[in-house]
Amino acid sequence: MKIAFVGNMNNMPLMYARELRELGHDVDFHVDACRHETLHRPEHRYPEYRTYPEWMIDRPVRLPILAYGFPRLLLGGLLRRLEAGNYDGFVLDGLAVGLAADLPGRKFALLAGSDLDVICDPRSLDFAGFVRRFGAASGRLRHFLLSRLFVRQRAGLRACAGFSYFAEGINPRAEELLDDIYAGLAPYRLQVRGTDTGQLDYDPGSDRRGDDAVIFVPVRFLWREPLPAGFSPLENKRNDIIVRGLADYLRRSGRRPAICLVEKGPDVAATKALAAELGIADRLTWLKEMPQSEIFDWYRKADIVFDQLGDHIVGAVGLDSMLVGRPVIANLRPDVFDRLLPEPWPACHASTAAEVADWLERLVDDPGLRREIGRKSHDFVRAYYDKRLTGKALEQFFAGARS
């Protein structure tokens, strides 16, 4: 089959495009992120793409709110290429989901979060966060731009016969939106999607313990309510619980492991203030935001890694760390995944500061336990979160086997 991808949120779509190529399909991959948006650029996860091959088309969209709101006017070249490409199907993500109603054939939406639960939610129409680049825009103009995007995104999603979103139960508001958008239809839904299990090799980890252990916290700092405009409540990482748990552990144990955090997100300053209030500011090492390849190196250096402790899911941070073989402390949402997957997550579930401290007391001084959890974690990701499973699901969807 011949399939086109548009958008590359968090480098997630690229993993599945590569898998479909491995399965023998003809793929065109359109990158719409600008060069400064490193999280979404292929070259920052896969160094071999410093120069894009012929099947990858670098087409950055510099004013996405306007461009995807008025694609016939501002993305005419892209639409003409997609319409004339004789494709069997399209995989769309981010704001590109809004293009689906303009495209022929079978469409699949790879939803990453805000492309559904913010952009498709009428409650979001007054959010200024999506039009920060138009700071001088009046309230009326801002509302018009968001309304245009809202209408197009919802129409585009309804035109997709299949979609991938977080598992049912993670976000009740999103379920309401999906029921509304797909009223009268029965789209195919993919609830668990894979990661690139072949990119990161298993590493048994160190025998460090106590003060020599390394704790790594790469999670974006976003936790103060209300969240900034343009963020869904589901995106709250509850970094405050992580910091309070670290403080609790340090008080209990008297240990001094290395604790390294990444300066990323709107609440870094607030987090530093909280650490000072708890008396642990001098115990934390803050690292500058870094490319994905360096994050991978830190997963290998670390003995314990944190993912988010909010009500979301274990994401790329947790899955990649588990692949490397690290015990991950996170909110695993057992209420959702224990019924969805054949076995429980082997990582370290925590949703309170006390649970964080309990896990650190067990892990910091026990490299054997870390290695046991890390090995099981690696095997778990390979069994249930392999991108090959997602590639096969997409292949079957576009072949018409799933509807």
C-alpha positions in Angstrom: 0.0 0.0 0.0 1.0 3.6 -0.4 0.5 5.7 2.8 1.2 9.3 3.7 2.0 10.6 7.2 1.6 14.3 8.1 2.9 15.6 11.4 5.4 14.0 13.8 4.3 14.7 17.4 7.1 13.6 19.8 8.6 11.5 17.0 5.8 9.0 17.6 4.4 8.8 14.0 7.9 8.3 12.6 8.2 5.0 14.5 5.1 3.6 12.8 6.1 5.0 9.4 9.4 3.1 9.7 7.5 0.0 10.7 5.1 0.2 7.7 8.2 0.5 5.5 9.7 -2.6 7.1 6.4 -4.4 6.2 6.9 -3.5 2.6 4.6 -0.5 2.1 5.4 2.7 0.3 5.4 5.6 2.8 5.7 9.4 2.3 6.5 11.2 5.6 5.8 14.9 5.9 7.5 16.7 8.8 5.7 19.9 9.8 7.8 20.9 12.8 10.2 23.8 12.5 13.9 23.1 13.2 13.8 24.6 16.7 11.1 22.1 17.8 13.6 19.4 18.5 11.2 17.1 20.2 9.3 16.6 17.0 12.2 16.5 14.5 13.3 13.1 13.3 17.0 13.9 13.5 16.9 14.3 17.3 15.7 10.7 17.9 17.4 9.0 14.9 20.8 10.6 14.1 20.8 8.9 10.6 18.2 11.5 9.5 20.5 14.5 9.8 19.9 14.4 6.0 16.4 13.3 5.1 16.0 10.4 2.6 13.7 10.8 -0.4 10.6 9.4 1.4 10.8 12.1 4.1 9.6 15.6 3.1 10.7 18.5 5.3 7.8 20.9 5.2 7.8 23.1 8.3 4.7 25.0 9.2 5.6 28.3 10.8 2.2 29.7 11.7 0.3 26.5 12.5 -2.8 28.1 13.9 -3.3 30.1 10.7 -2.0 27.4 8.3 -4.2 24.5 9.6 -7.1 26.9 10.1 -6.9 27.9 6.5 -5.1 25.1 4.7 -6.5 25.8 1.2 -5.0 29.2 1.4 -1.7 28.5 3.3 -1.0 24.8 2.7 -2.2 24.5 -0.8 1.0 22.8 -2.1 0.8 20.2 0.6 -2.9 19.5 -0.1 -2.4 19.2 -3.8 0.5 16.8 -3.3 -1.6 14.6 -0.9 -4.7 14.7 -3.2 -2.7 13.8 -6.3 -0.5 11.1 -4.6 -2.8 8.2 -5.2 -2.6 7.1 -1.6 -4.3 4.2 0.0 -4.5 6.0 3.3 -3.3 8.8 5.5 -2.0 8.9 9.1 -2.5 12.3 10.6 -1.5 13.8 14.0 -1.6 17.1 15.8 -3.3 19.9 13.9 -2.9 17.9 10.7 -5.9 15.8 11.8 -7.9 18.7 10.6 -6.9 18.0 7.0 -8.7 14.6 7.0 -12.0 16.0 5.7 -10.2 17.4 2.7 -8.5 14.2 1.7 -9.8 11.1 -0.2 -9.6 7.5 1.0 -9.1 6.0 4.4 -7.7 8.1 7.3 -6.3 7.3 10.7 -5.7 9.9 13.5 -2.8 9.4 15.9 -4.0 11.5 18.8 -1.4 12.7 21.2 -3.6 14.5 23.8 -4.3 18.2 23.3 -5.1 17.6 19.6 -8.3 16.0 21.0 -8.9 17.1 24.6 -8.1 20.8 24.1 -8.5 21.7 20.4 -11.8 19.7 20.0 -13.2 20.9 23.3 -15.6 23.9 23.1 -14.5 24.9 26.6 -11.1 25.7 25.2 -12.2 28.4 22.7 -11.0 31.2 24.9 -7.6 29.7 25.6 -4.8 32.1 24.5 -2.1 29.5 24.8 -2.6 28.4 21.2 -2.1 31.8 19.8 0.8 33.1 21.8 2.5 34.2 18.6 -0.4 36.5 18.0 -0.1 38.3 21.3 -1.5 41.5 19.9 -4.6 39.8 18.6 -7.8 41.0 20.0 -10.1 38.7 22.0 -12.5 38.6 19.1 -9.8 37.7 16.6 -8.4 35.1 18.9 -11.8 33.5 19.4 -12.3 33.5 15.6 -9.0 31.7 15.0 -9.6 29.1 17.6 -13.2 28.6 16.5 -11.9 27.9 13.0 -9.4 25.4 14.2 -12.0 23.8 16.5 -14.4 23.2 13.7 -11.8 21.9 11.3 -10.2 19.6 13.9 -13.5 18.0 14.9 -14.6 17.6 11.2 -11.2 16.1 10.4 -11.4 13.6 13.3 -14.9 12.5 12.3 -13.6 11.9 8.8 -11.0 9.4 10.2 -12.4 5.9 10.3 -9.9 5.0 12.9 -7.9 6.7 15.7 -5.5 6.0 18.5 -5.9 7.7 21.9 -5.2 6.9 25.5 -6.9 3.9 27.0 -10.6 4.3 28.0 -10.7 5.4 31.6 -7.7 7.7 31.5 -9.6 10.9 30.4 -13.4 10.9 31.0 -13.8 14.3 29.3 -12.1 13.0 26.1 -14.5 10.1 26.1 -17.4 12.6 26.1 -15.8 14.5 23.2 -15.2 11.3 21.2 -18.9 10.2 21.7 -20.0 13.6 20.5 -17.7 13.8 17.5 -18.3 10.2 16.3 -22.1 10.2 17.1 -23.7 7.6 14.9 -20.4 6.1 13.7 -18.3 3.2 15.0 -14.6 4.0 14.3 -11.8 1.6 15.0 -9.9 2.5 18.2 -6.3 1.5 19.1 -5.8 1.9 22.8 -2.2 0.7 23.3 0.4 1.8 20.8 4.1 0.8 20.7 7.5 2.3 21.0 10.7 1.6 19.1 11.9 -1.4 21.1 14.8 -2.0 18.8 16.5 1.4 19.4 17.5 1.0 23.1 19.4 -2.1 24.3 19.0 -3.6 27.7 21.6 -2.6 30.2 21.8 -4.4 33.6 22.7 -1.2 35.4 25.2 -0.5 38.1 25.8 -2.0 41.5 25.8 1.5 43.1 23.9 1.9 46.3 23.3 4.6 48.9 25.1 7.9 48.3 26.5 6.6 45.0 23.1 5.9 43.4 21.7 8.2 40.7 18.1 9.2 40.5 16.9 10.9 37.3 13.8 13.1 36.9 13.4 14.1 33.2 9.6 14.8 33.5 8.5 18.2 32.3 7.7 20.4 35.3 4.0 21.2 35.0 2.0 20.9 38.2 0.6 24.1 39.5 -3.2 24.5 39.2 -4.7 26.0 37.2 -2.4 24.9 34.4 -1.3 27.5 31.8 -3.8 28.3 29.0 -3.7 25.6 26.3 -2.9 22.7 28.6 -5.4 19.9 29.5 -5.7 19.1 33.2 -4.6 15.6 32.2 -1.1 17.0 31.5 -0.5 17.8 35.2 2.7 15.8 35.9 2.4 16.2 39.7 6.1 17.0 40.0 5.2 18.4 43.5 4.5 14.8 44.6 7.9 13.7 43.3 9.7 16.5 45.1 7.8 15.9 48.4 8.5 12.1 48.1 12.2 12.8 47.5 12.3 15.1 50.6 10.5 12.4 52.7 13.0 9.8 51.6 16.0 12.0 52.4 14.7 12.7 55.8 13.9 9.0 56.5 17.1 7.5 55.2 19.8 10.0 55.8 21.2 9.0 52.4 22.6 11.4 49.8 22.1 9.9 46.4 22.6 12.1 43.3 19.3 13.5 42.2 19.3 15.0 38.7 16.4 16.9 37.3 15.9 18.6 33.9 15.0 22.3 33.6 12.0 21.9 31.4 8.5 23.2 31.7 6.7 26.3 33.0 7.0 25.3 36.7 10.8 24.9 37.1 11.0 28.0 39.3 8.1 27.0 41.4 9.6 23.5 41.9 12.9 25.0 43.0 11.0 27.2 45.5 9.2 24.1 46.8 12.5 22.2 47.2 13.9 25.2 49.1 10.8 25.2 51.4 11.3 21.5 52.0 15.0 22.0 52.8 16.4 19.9 49.9 17.4 22.5 47.4 21.1 21.8 47.9 20.5 18.1 47.3 19.2 18.6 43.7 21.3 19.0 40.5 19.5 20.8 37.7 20.4 19.9 34.1 19.7 22.1 31.1 17.1 20.9 28.7 18.8 18.5 26.2 18.2 16.6 22.9 16.6 13.2 23.0 19.8 11.4 22.3 21.3 12.8 25.5 18.2 11.9 27.5 18.8 8.3 26.3 22.4 8.5 27.7 21.0 9.6 31.0 18.6 6.7 31.2 21.7 4.4 31.0 23.6 6.5 33.6 20.7 6.5 36.1 19.8 3.8 38.6 16.2 4.9 39.1 14.0 7.1 36.7 10.8 9.0 37.4 7.9 9.4 35.0 4.8 11.4 35.8 2.7 10.9 38.9 -0.5 12.6 37.7 -3.5 10.9 36.3 -2.1 10.3 32.8 -0.2 7.3 31.5 3.4 6.1 31.5 4.7 7.8 28.3 7.9 7.8 26.3 10.1 8.6 29.3 8.9 5.6 31.2 8.8 3.2 28.3 12.3 4.1 27.1 13.7 3.8 30.6 12.1 0.5 31.1 13.6 -0.7 27.8 17.0 0.2 29.0 16.3 -1.8 32.1 15.7 0.8 34.8 13.1 0.7 37.5 10.6 3.5 36.8 8.6 5.2 39.6 5.3 6.5 38.1 1.5 6.4 38.4 0.9 3.2 36.4 -2.9 3.7 36.5 -3.6 0.0 37.5 -7.3 0.8 37.5 -7.1 1.1 33.7 -4.3 -1.2 32.6 -4.8 -4.2 34.9 -8.0 -4.9 32.8 -6.5 -3.9 29.4 -3.2 -5.9 29.5 -2.6 -9.6 30.2 -0.3 -8.8 33.2 0.3 -5.9 35.6 3.1 -3.4 34.9 6.3 -4.5 36.6 7.3 -0.9 37.3 7.0 0.9 40.6 3.5 2.4 41.1 3.3 5.6 43.2 0.7 8.3 43.4 1.6 9.8 46.8 4.8 11.2 48.4 4.8 8.4 50.9 4.7 5.8 48.1 7.6 7.6 46.4 9.7 7.5 49.6 8.8 3.8 50.2 10.0 2.8 46.7 13.2 4.8 47.1 14.0 3.1 50.4 13.7 -0.2 48.7 15.6 0.7 45.5 18.5 3.0 46.4 20.3 0.4 48.5 19.3 -2.7 46.5 20.9 -3.1 43.1 19.6 -6.6 42.9 16.0 -5.5 43.2 16.6 -2.7 40.7 18.0 -5.3 38.2 15.1 -7.6 38.8 12.5 -4.9 38.2 14.5 -3.5 35.2 14.7 -6.9 33.5 11.0 -7.5 33.9 10.3 -4.0 32.7 12.4 -4.5 29.6 10.6 -7.7 28.7 7.2 -6.2 29.4 7.7 -3.3 27.0 8.9 -5.6 24.3 5.9 -7.9 24.8 3.1 -5.3 24.8 4.5 -2.0 23.6 6.5 -3.0 20.5 5.9 -0.7 17.5 5.6 -3.8 15.3 2.2 -4.4 16.9 1.1 -0.9 16.1 2.5 -1.2 12.5 0.5 -4.4 12.0 -2.7 -2.8 13.4 -2.3 0.1 11.0 -1.6 -2.3 8.1 -4.8 -4.2 8.9 -6.8 -1.0 9.2 -5.7 0.4 5.8 -6.3 -3.0 4.2 -9.9 -2.8 5.4 -9.7 -5.6 7.9 -10.6 -3.3 10.8 -13.4 -0.9 10.7 
